[in-house]
Amino acid sequence: MFRFLTPKSIKPPFARYSHGVEVPAGKRLVLCSGQVAITADDQIPEDAGAQAELCFRNIEAILGEAGLGLQDIVRINAYVTDRAHLRPYMDVRDRLFSSPAPASTLMIVSGFARPEFKVEVEVIAAG
């Protein structure tokens, strides 16, 4: 289905992600807005790992509306507010996505719309 691109001429990925993913012609694309860790009843977990889990659960619900799932994600853009949140986020990502994994970017940012958010994740899926 997807072709995962990891050229031998460049340094391999630092973690579980692909340098690129080719989506074959004829596939639908679903682009998800950045999801933060908030439940339908306004609960926000304190822990960065729990926030990452909730971000991906929210993304899974969005993709489900289009008949897709986490396995259809081809690109992840993730943002955390502190270097200390990198590992908890990556542990969740690595558990949810096997190799070859989606293309991925992870950035440390100064903050989000509300100070209690530590993680935000946006994705592109194809199916």
C-alpha positions in Angstrom: 0.0 0.0 0.0 2.4 2.7 1.2 6.1 2.9 0.2 8.3 3.9 3.1 11.3 5.9 2.0 14.6 5.5 3.8 17.4 6.2 1.4 20.7 4.5 2.1 22.5 7.7 1.1 21.4 9.6 4.2 21.6 9.0 7.9 18.9 6.5 9.1 16.1 7.9 11.3 17.0 8.7 14.9 13.9 6.9 16.2 10.9 4.9 15.0 9.8 6.9 12.0 10.4 6.9 8.2 12.1 9.7 6.3 9.2 9.7 3.8 6.1 7.8 2.8 4.8 7.6 -0.7 1.0 7.4 -1.0 -0.1 5.6 -4.2 -2.4 7.3 -6.7 -6.1 6.9 -6.0 -5.9 7.1 -2.2 -8.0 9.6 -0.2 -6.1 11.9 2.1 -7.4 12.9 5.5 -5.7 15.8 7.3 -6.3 16.2 11.0 -6.0 19.4 12.8 -3.6 19.5 15.8 -5.2 17.6 18.7 -4.5 18.4 22.3 -5.3 16.3 25.3 -8.8 17.2 26.3 -11.8 14.9 26.8 -15.3 15.7 25.7 -16.1 16.7 29.3 -13.0 19.0 29.6 -10.7 16.7 31.5 -6.9 17.2 30.8 -4.4 14.7 32.1 -1.4 16.1 33.9 1.1 13.6 32.6 2.7 14.1 29.2 2.4 10.4 28.3 -1.3 10.4 29.2 -1.7 13.6 27.1 0.0 11.9 24.1 -2.4 8.9 24.6 -5.4 11.1 24.5 -4.2 13.1 21.5 -3.9 9.8 19.5 -7.3 8.6 20.8 -8.9 11.8 19.6 -7.1 11.4 16.2 -8.3 7.8 16.0 -11.9 9.1 16.5 -11.5 11.7 13.7 -10.0 9.1 11.4 -12.8 6.7 12.3 -15.3 9.2 10.9 -13.6 8.8 7.5 -13.4 5.0 7.8 -9.7 5.0 8.6 -7.5 4.1 11.6 -4.1 4.8 13.1 -2.6 2.3 10.6 -3.5 4.7 7.8 -1.4 7.5 9.2 1.4 8.5 6.8 2.7 11.7 8.6 2.8 12.8 12.2 3.7 16.3 13.4 4.0 16.5 17.1 4.8 19.3 19.5 5.8 19.2 23.2 6.4 22.1 25.5 9.6 20.7 27.2 12.4 18.4 26.4 11.3 16.3 29.4 8.1 15.5 27.4 10.0 14.0 24.4 10.4 10.5 25.9 6.8 10.1 27.2 5.5 11.2 23.8 7.9 8.9 21.9 7.0 5.9 24.1 3.4 6.3 23.2 4.1 6.9 19.5 6.5 3.9 19.3 3.9 1.6 21.0 1.2 2.7 18.5 3.2 2.5 15.3 5.4 -0.4 14.3 8.1 -0.3 11.7 8.0 0.9 9.1 6.5 3.9 10.9 5.0 7.1 9.4 7.1 10.1 8.5 7.3 12.2 11.6 8.5 15.6 13.0 8.8 16.3 16.7 9.4 19.8 17.9 9.8 21.5 21.3 7.6 24.7 21.4 7.1 27.4 23.9 3.5 26.6 24.6 -0.1 26.1 23.4 -3.4 28.0 23.7 -3.8 26.8 27.3 -0.8 26.4 29.6 -1.9 22.9 30.9 -1.4 21.4 27.4 2.0 19.7 27.1 1.5 17.7 23.8 -0.2 18.5 20.5 -0.3 16.0 17.6 -1.5 16.5 14.0 -1.5 13.8 11.3 -2.1 13.1 7.6 -3.7 9.7 6.8 -4.4 8.0 3.5 -6.8 5.2 2.7 
